[in-house]
Amino acid sequence: MITELKSYSTEAYTQLSTLMGQLSQRCVFDEDKLRAVIADANCHLYIYTEGEIIGCATLCVYVSPTGRKASVEDVVVSQECRGRHIGSELISYVLNRARELAPIELHLTSKPARVAANALYSSVGFQKKETNVYQMLLE
């Protein structure tokens, strides 16, 4: 079942922490970040549960001078549950939520090594954008 996580619990934090560790070894996820995501009206954390959280995806919405945009972030399915189309269900759910906000330009990034994820994104209509992505960590 997919729902939006709207309140903090230690149990949800613990389960999401495990998932975020599977997303990236460099992921820095803590209780304050989870609380901030839940509190942000422009951020929607969707969780896939089967007794516990086994997948998640985040839809972040913002407005720029060139229009309303959104970004799909932190899509991850538990390693033990991959291959069951849970990622596909999560992405379909996020796309439906984004369509409710239309018109909107939807973005996501995925490492090239994530072959299955990239195939999924292409199969639902995402197209590679010819652009450079830059990152700067401000502390």
N, C-alpha and C positions, 0 to 999 in steps of 0.2 A: 504494500500500500504506500502511496506517495502522499505526503502532507507537507505543509509549510511548518517549520519549527518556529513557534512564536513565543516560547518561554524557555528560560534556562533551567536545566537540571544537571546535577553532577553526573547522572547516568548518561545523558545525551552527550555531555562534554567528553566523558571517558570513551564512549563509542566513536565519536567523531574524531577524537585525537588519534585513535588507532587507524582510522581511514586516512586522515591527513598524512600520517607517517607512511602509508602505502602510496600516496600521491607523489611525495617527494621526500627524500632523505633530509633535504635542507629546510623543510617546512617548519616554521616556527608558529605553533598554534598553542594558544593558551586560553584560559577562562575569560580573560578580559576581552580578547578578540571575539570570542563567541558571543559574549554579552553585547558587544558593540554591533555585531551583525544583526542580532535579534532586535536590538533597539532602533536600528536604522530603517526608516520607512521606505527607503529606496533600495533596500537590499532584501532579497527573499531567498532564504535557505530552505531548499526542498530536500526532504529525507525519504529514503525508501526503507521501509521497515518490514521485517518478518520476525516479530518478537523483539528484535533489536535492530539498530540502524546498520544496514549493509550497503548503503549507497547514498550519495548526496550530489547536489548540484546547486549552484548559487546564481541568481539572476540579479544583476546590479543595474539600476536604471539611472540615467542622468540626462540633463538637457545641456546642449552646447549651442553656440550661435548658429550652427548649421543644422540643428534639429535634435529631436529626441533620439537617444541612443541607449543601447543596453549591452552588457557584456555577460557572457556565460563564464563562470569561474568555477574552479575547484570541483570538476566532475570526477568522481571516483566511485568505484564499486569494489567491495571487499574481494581480495584475491581468491578467497574460497568460493565466491559466488559468480565469478566471471564466466562468460560463455552462456549465460542464461537469459540474455537480452535485457537485463536490468538497466544497463546504460542506455539502450535504445528507448526504454520506457521513460527513463528520467529526462532524456533530451526531448522526447515528444511532449512530455508534460511541461517542460520549460518553454518550448516553442509555443504551446497553446497559451500559456500565461503571457508570453511576450506579444502574441497576436492581440490579446485584450488591450494592450497599450498602443496598438498601431495608430498612426504610422510610426515605425521605429526601425532603426538600423541596428542589427544585431551582430555582435562580434564575439569571437572566441579564438583562443590560441591553443595549440597542442604541439607537443614535441614530435618531431618526425619519427622518433623511435616508437611512438605509441601507434603502431600500425592499425590495430583494430579500431581504436578511437578515431583516427583520421578517416578510416573507411566509413565509419558510422556517420561522421559529420558530413562527408561528401554525399552519402546516400540520402540524407534528409534535406539536401539543398544548399548547404553551405558551400561557398566557392572560395578557393584560395585567392587572396588579395595580394597583388604585387606591391609589396611595401616593405620597408625596413621597420623592425620593432626595436626600440631602444629602451633601456632600463637604467635607472639611477636610484640607488637606495639612499634616501635622506634620513639621517639620524640626528 
